[in-house]
Amino acid sequence: MSVRIITDSGSDIVNPQNHNLTVVPLSIAFGTTTYSDGVDLTHEHFYELLVEGDTLPTTGQVTPFAFGEAIKAAQADGSEVVVITLSSKLSGTYESAVAAASETTGVYVVDSKNVTVAERILVDYALELVDEGRSAAEIAAALEEERERVCLVALLDTLEYLRRGGRIPSTVGAIGELLSIKPVIAIEDGEVAILGKARGSKNGRNLLNQQIEKTGAIDFSKPLALGYTGLSSKLLRKYLADNRALWEGHIAEDELPIHSIGATIGTHAGPGAIAVAYFREV
């Protein structure tokens, strides 16, 4: 029996080319205008609206109905389904998927415990297992085991959007901007954690590299992904140029998978953030 994978747009997968994959969009509201993430709101247009706006947009979870429709379409040919969602601690999207799955059989829901490019590499791994001919139950079990090895480490270029979103006090944000503080964050047990702070971009990139090394060696036999927020990947390219030792001997720099990060994280990170997602070696 064939297996189809469904995920949400929090994975920042845009226009999937794999026929075994469906991406269900979250909603993004700028004032009274609501968009479907990655459908009628590109990442580029999102950042244009974000920078120009005075207030932050709001993100709406995928509804059970939307998941139900995607599941129905995926099962039309008799396929089993594995749904991979945003961390349940960051969004109600997981609960929506569980609710939709309860209405039918042959559907397995996996909480990625992650977001953006880290959720994406779990989806990529699932698709590899589909190609190997694994059943939906086997794929779901493998994902739940391997997700504990998925690491997402990111460097923010600004504290402005955390301040605007009320994630940090205004005074902390103002001082941080004045001193050019660059925080390094990660997803730990499904939630955002601050690993450290550096002063200036160069020190920030060094701190990012140090935090990656602390997690252990990167398993290059598994999917990995690099992400950036904003309209340019310039800061990510600079990081890669300064830290070639991480990749050399494993993968060519021009073959590194680089992706734009959309609204789910971009709303709070703002432009200029860079992220590295990978499976750590056992």
Secondary structure as a PSIPRED ss2 file (coil, helix, strand):
# PSIPRED VFORMAT (PSIPRED V4.0)

   1 M C   1.000  0.000  0.000
   2 S C   1.000  0.000  0.000
   3 V E   0.000  0.000  1.000
   4 R E   0.000  0.000  1.000
   5 I E   0.000  0.000  1.000
   6 I E   0.000  0.000  1.000
   7 T E   0.000  0.000  1.000
   8 D E   0.000  0.000  1.000
   9 S H   0.000  1.000  0.000
  10 G H   0.000  1.000  0.000
  11 S H   0.000  1.000  0.000
  12 D C   1.000  0.000  0.000
  13 I C   1.000  0.000  0.000
  14 V C   1.000  0.000  0.000
  15 N C   1.000  0.000  0.000
  16 P C   1.000  0.000  0.000
  17 Q C   1.000  0.000  0.000
  18 N C   1.000  0.000  0.000
  19 H C   1.000  0.000  0.000
  20 N C   1.000  0.000  0.000
  21 L E   0.000  0.000  1.000
  22 T E   0.000  0.000  1.000
  23 V E   0.000  0.000  1.000
  24 V E   0.000  0.000  1.000
  25 P C   1.000  0.000  0.000
  26 L C   1.000  0.000  0.000
  27 S E   0.000  0.000  1.000
  28 I E   0.000  0.000  1.000
  29 A E   0.000  0.000  1.000
  30 F E   0.000  0.000  1.000
  31 G C   1.000  0.000  0.000
  32 T C   1.000  0.000  0.000
  33 T E   0.000  0.000  1.000
  34 T E   0.000  0.000  1.000
  35 Y E   0.000  0.000  1.000
  36 S E   0.000  0.000  1.000
  37 D E   0.000  0.000  1.000
  38 G C   1.000  0.000  0.000
  39 V C   1.000  0.000  0.000
  40 D C   1.000  0.000  0.000
  41 L E   0.000  0.000  1.000
  42 T C   1.000  0.000  0.000
  43 H H   0.000  1.000  0.000
  44 E H   0.000  1.000  0.000
  45 H H   0.000  1.000  0.000
  46 F H   0.000  1.000  0.000
  47 Y H   0.000  1.000  0.000
  48 E H   0.000  1.000  0.000
  49 L H   0.000  1.000  0.000
  50 L H   0.000  1.000  0.000
  51 V H   0.000  1.000  0.000
  52 E H   0.000  1.000  0.000
  53 G C   1.000  0.000  0.000
  54 D C   1.000  0.000  0.000
  55 T C   1.000  0.000  0.000
  56 L C   1.000  0.000  0.000
  57 P C   1.000  0.000  0.000
  58 T E   0.000  0.000  1.000
  59 T E   0.000  0.000  1.000
  60 G E   0.000  0.000  1.000
  61 Q C   1.000  0.000  0.000
  62 V C   1.000  0.000  0.000
  63 T C   1.000  0.000  0.000
  64 P H   0.000  1.000  0.000
  65 F H   0.000  1.000  0.000
  66 A H   0.000  1.000  0.000
  67 F H   0.000  1.000  0.000
  68 G H   0.000  1.000  0.000
  69 E H   0.000  1.000  0.000
  70 A H   0.000  1.000  0.000
  71 I H   0.000  1.000  0.000
  72 K H   0.000  1.000  0.000
  73 A H   0.000  1.000  0.000
  74 A H   0.000  1.000  0.000
  75 Q H   0.000  1.000  0.000
  76 A H   0.000  1.000  0.000
  77 D H   0.000  1.000  0.000
  78 G C   1.000  0.000  0.000
  79 S C   1.000  0.000  0.000
  80 E E   0.000  0.000  1.000
  81 V E   0.000  0.000  1.000
  82 V E   0.000  0.000  1.000
  83 V E   0.000  0.000  1.000
  84 I E   0.000  0.000  1.000
  85 T E   0.000  0.000  1.000
  86 L C   1.000  0.000  0.000
  87 S C   1.000  0.000  0.000
  88 S C   1.000  0.000  0.000
  89 K C   1.000  0.000  0.000
  90 L C   1.000  0.000  0.000
  91 S C   1.000  0.000  0.000
  92 G C   1.000  0.000  0.000
  93 T H   0.000  1.000  0.000
  94 Y H   0.000  1.000  0.000
  95 E H   0.000  1.000  0.000
  96 S H   0.000  1.000  0.000
  97 A H   0.000  1.000  0.000
  98 V H   0.000  1.000  0.000
  99 A H   0.000  1.000  0.000
 100 A H   0.000  1.000  0.000
 101 A H   0.000  1.000  0.000
 102 S C   1.000  0.000  0.000
 103 E C   1.000  0.000  0.000
 104 T C   1.000  0.000  0.000
 105 T C   1.000  0.000  0.000
 106 G C   1.000  0.000  0.000
 107 V E   0.000  0.000  1.000
 108 Y E   0.000  0.000  1.000
 109 V E   0.000  0.000  1.000
 110 V E   0.000  0.000  1.000
 111 D E   0.000  0.000  1.000
 112 S C   1.000  0.000  0.000
 113 K C   1.000  0.000  0.000
 114 N C   1.000  0.000  0.000
 115 V C   1.000  0.000  0.000
 116 T H   0.000  1.000  0.000
 117 V H   0.000  1.000  0.000
 118 A H   0.000  1.000  0.000
 119 E H   0.000  1.000  0.000
 120 R H   0.000  1.000  0.000
 121 I H   0.000  1.000  0.000
 122 L H   0.000  1.000  0.000
 123 V H   0.000  1.000  0.000
 124 D H   0.000  1.000  0.000
 125 Y H   0.000  1.000  0.000
 126 A H   0.000  1.000  0.000
 127 L H   0.000  1.000  0.000
 128 E H   0.000  1.000  0.000
 129 L H   0.000  1.000  0.000
 130 V H   0.000  1.000  0.000
 131 D H   0.000  1.000  0.000
 132 E C   1.000  0.000  0.000
 133 G C   1.000  0.000  0.000
 134 R C   1.000  0.000  0.000
 135 S C   1.000  0.000  0.000
 136 A H   0.000  1.000  0.000
 137 A H   0.000  1.000  0.000
 138 E H   0.000  1.000  0.000
 139 I H   0.000  1.000  0.000
 140 A H   0.000  1.000  0.000
 141 A H   0.000  1.000  0.000
 142 A H   0.000  1.000  0.000
 143 L H   0.000  1.000  0.000
 144 E H   0.000  1.000  0.000
 145 E H   0.000  1.000  0.000
 146 E H   0.000  1.000  0.000
 147 R H   0.000  1.000  0.000
 148 E H   0.000  1.000  0.000
 149 R H   0.000  1.000  0.000
 150 V E   0.000  0.000  1.000
 151 C E   0.000  0.000  1.000
 152 L E   0.000  0.000  1.000
 153 V E   0.000  0.000  1.000
 154 A E   0.000  0.000  1.000
 155 L E   0.000  0.000  1.000
 156 L C   1.000  0.000  0.000
 157 D C   1.000  0.000  0.000
 158 T C   1.000  0.000  0.000
 159 L C   1.000  0.000  0.000
 160 E H   0.000  1.000  0.000
 161 Y H   0.000  1.000  0.000
 162 L H   0.000  1.000  0.000
 163 R H   0.000  1.000  0.000
 164 R H   0.000  1.000  0.000
 165 G C   1.000  0.000  0.000
 166 G C   1.000  0.000  0.000
 167 R C   1.000  0.000  0.000
 168 I C   1.000  0.000  0.000
 169 P C   1.000  0.000  0.000
 170 S H   0.000  1.000  0.000
 171 T H   0.000  1.000  0.000
 172 V H   0.000  1.000  0.000
 173 G H   0.000  1.000  0.000
 174 A H   0.000  1.000  0.000
 175 I H   0.000  1.000  0.000
 176 G H   0.000  1.000  0.000
 177 E H   0.000  1.000  0.000
 178 L H   0.000  1.000  0.000
 179 L C   1.000  0.000  0.000
 180 S C   1.000  0.000  0.000
 181 I E   0.000  0.000  1.000
 182 K E   0.000  0.000  1.000
 183 P E   0.000  0.000  1.000
 184 V E   0.000  0.000  1.000
 185 I E   0.000  0.000  1.000
 186 A E   0.000  0.000  1.000
 187 I E   0.000  0.000  1.000
 188 E E   0.000  0.000  1.000
 189 D C   1.000  0.000  0.000
 190 G C   1.000  0.000  0.000
 191 E E   0.000  0.000  1.000
 192 V E   0.000  0.000  1.000
 193 A E   0.000  0.000  1.000
 194 I E   0.000  0.000  1.000
 195 L E   0.000  0.000  1.000
 196 G E   0.000  0.000  1.000
 197 K E   0.000  0.000  1.000
 198 A E   0.000  0.000  1.000
 199 R E   0.000  0.000  1.000
 200 G C   1.000  0.000  0.000
 201 S H   0.000  1.000  0.000
 202 K H   0.000  1.000  0.000
 203 N H   0.000  1.000  0.000
 204 G H   0.000  1.000  0.000
 205 R H   0.000  1.000  0.000
 206 N H   0.000  1.000  0.000
 207 L H   0.000  1.000  0.000
 208 L H   0.000  1.000  0.000
 209 N H   0.000  1.000  0.000
 210 Q H   0.000  1.000  0.000
 211 Q H   0.000  1.000  0.000
 212 I H   0.000  1.000  0.000
 213 E H   0.000  1.000  0.000
 214 K H   0.000  1.000  0.000
 215 T H   0.000  1.000  0.000
 216 G C   1.000  0.000  0.000
 217 A C   1.000  0.000  0.000
 218 I E   0.000  0.000  1.000
 219 D C   1.000  0.000  0.000
 220 F C   1.000  0.000  0.000
 221 S C   1.000  0.000  0.000
 222 K C   1.000  0.000  0.000
 223 P C   1.000  0.000  0.000
 224 L C   1.000  0.000  0.000
 225 A E   0.000  0.000  1.000
 226 L E   0.000  0.000  1.000
 227 G E   0.000  0.000  1.000
 228 Y E   0.000  0.000  1.000
 229 T C   1.000  0.000  0.000
 230 G C   1.000  0.000  0.000
 231 L C   1.000  0.000  0.000
 232 S C   1.000  0.000  0.000
 233 S C   1.000  0.000  0.000
 234 K H   0.000  1.000  0.000
 235 L H   0.000  1.000  0.000
 236 L H   0.000  1.000  0.000
 237 R H   0.000  1.000  0.000
 238 K H   0.000  1.000  0.000
 239 Y H   0.000  1.000  0.000
 240 L H   0.000  1.000  0.000
 241 A H   0.000  1.000  0.000
 242 D H   0.000  1.000  0.000
 243 N C   1.000  0.000  0.000
 244 R H   0.000  1.000  0.000
 245 A H   0.000  1.000  0.000
 246 L H   0.000  1.000  0.000
 247 W C   1.000  0.000  0.000
 248 E C   1.000  0.000  0.000
 249 G C   1.000  0.000  0.000
 250 H C   1.000  0.000  0.000
 251 I C   1.000  0.000  0.000
 252 A C   1.000  0.000  0.000
 253 E H   0.000  1.000  0.000
 254 D H   0.000  1.000  0.000
 255 E H   0.000  1.000  0.000
 256 L C   1.000  0.000  0.000
 257 P C   1.000  0.000  0.000
 258 I E   0.000  0.000  1.000
 259 H E   0.000  0.000  1.000
 260 S E   0.000  0.000  1.000
 261 I C   1.000  0.000  0.000
 262 G C   1.000  0.000  0.000
 263 A H   0.000  1.000  0.000
 264 T H   0.000  1.000  0.000
 265 I H   0.000  1.000  0.000
 266 G H   0.000  1.000  0.000
 267 T H   0.000  1.000  0.000
 268 H H   0.000  1.000  0.000
 269 A H   0.000  1.000  0.000
 270 G C   1.000  0.000  0.000
 271 P C   1.000  0.000  0.000
 272 G C   1.000  0.000  0.000
 273 A C   1.000  0.000  0.000
 274 I E   0.000  0.000  1.000
 275 A E   0.000  0.000  1.000
 276 V E   0.000  0.000  1.000
 277 A E   0.000  0.000  1.000
 278 Y E   0.000  0.000  1.000
 279 F E   0.000  0.000  1.000
 280 R E   0.000  0.000  1.000
 281 E C   1.000  0.000  0.000
 282 V C   1.000  0.000  0.000
